[in-house]
């Protein structure tokens, strides 16, 4: 009976294995539509993937089917994808790219661009598999995006003056990258904490007087 509101926070959804109930999905959709901050990390057997895609698709992102395998990965374990390709200069991965530090995924989903309601330049790839990678059950060839960011801002007129309004959503193809087992592998800790901090960062001050 009570109405729940989400405001002034960053939500992290990590590997849900059961579908969301309709009220939960509606709550998240309303939250994101009102400039909420969201990070989604999906597991390969994620039963809620279709629902999460309904949440993400308006912002030009989707969690793909299948899991990525990479021949340029850990020896004898193509499911453990060591990714060191950073296709952008986005703040969450800038130091990792500069220092050549990889991140480790296990059984990641590919992250796809979706036809949404946003400008294409608002979607930024963060990390990708190698050209030797493939998606099980697909004939598509790598590289595949394993993490991406939606980042858009605009100046809105408010009663107290102009305000910079920012929307940020992150999508990562596996929740395992932040697990206790993998968080200290390679650059995983820096990647996960940097992404959470960037998504939850306070708005920049655009003027002062």
C-alpha positions, 0 to 999 in steps of 0.5 A: 500500500505504501508508495516508495520513492527513490531519490538522490542515490545511485542504484547498483543492480548486480546479477538478479537471478529472478525477474523483477515484480512489475512494481519494482520495474516501474519504480526503476523506470520512473527513477531513471526517467527522472535523472536517476543514476544506475549501474547494471551488472548482469550474470549470464543466466540472468532471468531478468535480462529482458526486463533490464533491457526494457529499462536500458533500451530507451538510453541506447543500451542492451544486454546481449544474448549468449556469453563471450569467449576469447582465445586471447584470454587465460590459458585453457579457460576461454570463459575467463576474458582478460580485456585490455581494450579501452575504446574511449577516454571516459573517466572511469577507465582513463587510468587503466587505459593509460597504464595498460592494466586489463580487467577480468570477466567470467562468462560476460554478456556482450553489451549492445547498442539499442535504438533508443530515444537518445543521441548516439554520442551519449553512449560510450564503450568502456571495455572490449574483448579482443578480435579473437573473441566470439559469442557462443551460438552466434557467428558474429566476430569480435571485438565485443563491448563488455561495458558501456556508459550512458552519459548525458547532461543539459542545462535546465532552468530552475526557480533558483537559476540555471542548473546542470542536470546529468543522467548516467547509466552504466552497464557491465556484462558480468556481475562476477567482476565485482565478486569477492573472487575476482575483485582483486584480479588485475584492474577489477577493483579500480574499474568497478569503484571508478565506474560507481564513483563516476555514475554517482558523482555530484553535478559540476558547478557551472557558475558561481558568484 
